[in-house]
Amino acid sequence: MIAEIRAFIRETVLSIDSDYRENERNNQDAGEIYGDKNYHLAVGDASPVSDDTDNITAKFRLIFKGGTDKLADFDEAYCEALLIKRKILDIALLNNKQYIKIIKATNYDVSELTDGLDLYIFELNLNILIGYGLEV
């Protein structure tokens, strides 16, 4: 089921922009990003909701490296972040998923790392309801 969550996030991000690269490390160091656009999904705790469903928390992070036109780069990154969020939350895209039933999210936390790095970071806390389809 975790693999299904990661695959869904990967498909969603790449459907918006195929230039994004999955970053398996949970950091923001410029030396650790690949190209100009990265994302990371940190899967957190699971808590039971019912006999056959659990809620899994996750933190989704987009990392966008700006260039010379900082305002335009920020605007582009923010727009892509919002589009990705909308697609992640689109319940119609979950119809064929085996485990994922619904995804909810809080607002993006937006930050910028200056110090010459020019990284824009968009963090989204996710609550992912998964079902096992088990008969009890």
C-alpha positions in Angstrom: 0.0 0.0 0.0 2.9 2.4 0.7 4.2 1.6 -2.8 0.8 2.5 -4.2 0.8 5.9 -2.4 4.3 6.7 -3.7 3.3 5.6 -7.2 0.2 7.8 -7.1 2.2 10.8 -5.9 4.9 10.2 -8.6 2.2 9.9 -11.4 0.5 13.0 -10.2 3.6 15.2 -10.0 4.9 14.0 -13.4 1.5 14.6 -15.0 1.9 18.3 -14.2 5.6 18.6 -15.1 7.9 15.7 -16.2 10.9 17.7 -15.1 10.3 16.9 -11.5 12.7 14.3 -9.9 11.9 12.3 -6.9 14.3 13.0 -4.0 14.6 10.1 -1.7 16.3 12.2 0.9 14.3 14.4 3.2 16.5 17.5 3.1 16.7 20.8 1.4 20.4 21.0 0.7 21.1 22.4 -2.8 23.8 19.7 -3.2 21.1 17.1 -2.7 18.6 18.2 -5.3 18.6 17.0 -8.9 18.1 19.6 -11.5 15.7 22.5 -10.8 12.6 20.6 -9.6 12.4 17.9 -6.9 9.7 16.4 -4.7 9.9 14.2 -1.6 7.2 12.2 0.2 7.9 11.3 3.8 5.4 8.7 5.0 4.6 9.0 8.7 2.5 7.3 11.3 -0.5 5.1 10.7 -3.5 5.1 13.0 -6.6 2.9 12.9 -9.9 4.4 11.8 -11.9 1.2 11.7 -11.4 -2.6 11.5 -10.4 -2.4 7.8 -9.1 1.2 7.4 -6.1 3.2 8.6 -5.1 6.8 8.3 -1.5 7.4 7.2 0.1 10.8 7.6 2.6 12.0 5.1 4.5 15.2 4.3 4.8 16.1 0.7 7.4 18.6 -0.3 8.1 20.3 -3.6 11.6 21.9 -4.0 12.0 24.3 -6.8 15.3 25.9 -7.6 14.9 29.5 -8.8 16.9 31.3 -11.5 17.6 34.9 -12.4 14.0 36.0 -12.5 13.0 35.2 -9.0 9.5 36.5 -9.1 8.6 34.6 -12.2 10.2 31.5 -10.9 8.4 31.7 -7.6 5.1 32.3 -9.4 5.7 29.2 -11.7 6.6 27.1 -8.7 3.6 28.2 -6.7 1.2 27.5 -9.6 2.6 24.1 -10.1 2.4 23.4 -6.4 -1.3 24.3 -6.4 -2.0 22.2 -9.5 -0.3 19.2 -8.0 -2.3 19.6 -4.8 -5.6 19.7 -6.7 -4.7 16.5 -8.5 -3.5 14.7 -5.4 -6.9 15.5 -3.8 -9.0 14.6 -6.8 -11.0 11.6 -5.6 -11.9 10.6 -9.2 -8.2 9.7 -9.7 -8.4 7.2 -6.8 -11.2 5.1 -8.3 -8.9 2.3 -9.5 -6.6 2.2 -6.5 -6.5 -0.9 -4.4 -5.7 0.6 -1.1 -6.0 4.4 -1.2 -9.6 5.6 -0.5 -9.3 9.3 0.0 -6.5 11.9 0.5 -7.0 15.1 2.5 -4.5 17.9 3.0 -3.8 21.1 4.8 -2.7 24.3 3.1 0.8 24.6 1.6 3.5 25.9 3.9 5.6 28.1 1.6 9.2 29.0 2.4 12.3 30.2 0.6 15.9 29.3 1.3 18.0 32.3 0.5 21.7 32.2 1.4 22.4 32.1 -2.3 20.4 28.8 -2.8 17.2 30.3 -4.2 15.1 27.3 -3.3 11.4 27.6 -3.0 9.8 24.9 -0.8 6.1 24.0 -0.6 5.2 21.5 2.1 1.8 19.9 2.3 0.6 17.6 5.2 -1.4 14.7 3.9 -3.9 12.4 5.6 -4.3 9.3 3.5 -7.2 6.9 4.3 -6.4 3.4 3.2 -8.7 0.4 3.2 -7.8 -3.2 3.1 -11.1 -4.7 2.0 -10.8 -7.4 4.7 -13.8 -9.2 5.9 -14.0 -9.3 9.7 
